[in-house]
């Protein structure tokens, strides 16, 4: 399934999530698209760009990756100081 099809499905499903949490649904969708389907976050942003919940989920995903990279750098610096 391509991203354009998924964007259409998302647009149809989102209104029916009124009692739930659409931002959580967007988080799960973005996580699935990146982790399982292997889509690039920038590609997802181009297709879903008009949807604020998906854009927010993408920002959390990229922030999470950047934090992990910085944590790895901190561990490396600590090891260097121990020498």
HUMO-V105448 format. One record per run of one state. SS is the DSSP state (helix for helix, strand for strand, loop for the rest). FROM is the first residue (numbers start at 1). TO is the last residue. If there is no record, write none. Layout:
SS;FROM;TO + SS;FROM;TO
//
This chain:
loop;1;2 + helix;3;17 + loop;18;21 + helix;22;36 + loop;37;40 + helix;41;48 + loop;49;51 + helix;52;82 + loop;83;83
//
